[in-house]
Amino acid sequence: MKGMSSLLGLAGMLLGLCGTALAGPPVNTLVWTVRDVERSYGFIVYRSQAEHGPFRRLNAALIRVGTGTNEYRYVDRDVRPGAVYYYRIDAVSLTGINKPLGKPLSKKTGSAAAETPD
């Protein structure tokens, strides 16, 4: 994907955003992978209703880097059907430095795929 960056050896990729296909309250699910997590502490997920923000932090607790996995997931349950949201994921280094994994991705709740803004 275009616009992906690295953080102190951490190369990440936002794989995609998906919505629920089941009946019930809508959700947006973010899934991403990282190739090198040795210098990473975790991730922060942000959301905005505008492409350029302001972005609001969604996860109160840091999504910690796990052993034996390079795929991570966050489920946003506070969404409205048909609304468009922009998501950004920041990697947090062991020294506390935050850097976005890439450009924000847009997701319309109830649609099948996420889009990278032009």
Secondary structure as UniProt FT lines:
FT   TURN            2..3
FT   STRAND          6..7
FT   TURN            8..9
FT   STRAND          10..19
FT   STRAND          28..34
FT   TURN            38..39
FT   STRAND          40..48
FT   TURN            51..52
FT   STRAND          56..57
FT   STRAND          63..64
FT   TURN            67..68
FT   STRAND          71..76
FT   TURN            81..82
FT   STRAND          84..93
FT   TURN            94..95
FT   STRAND          98..100
FT   STRAND          105..108
FT   TURN            109..110
//
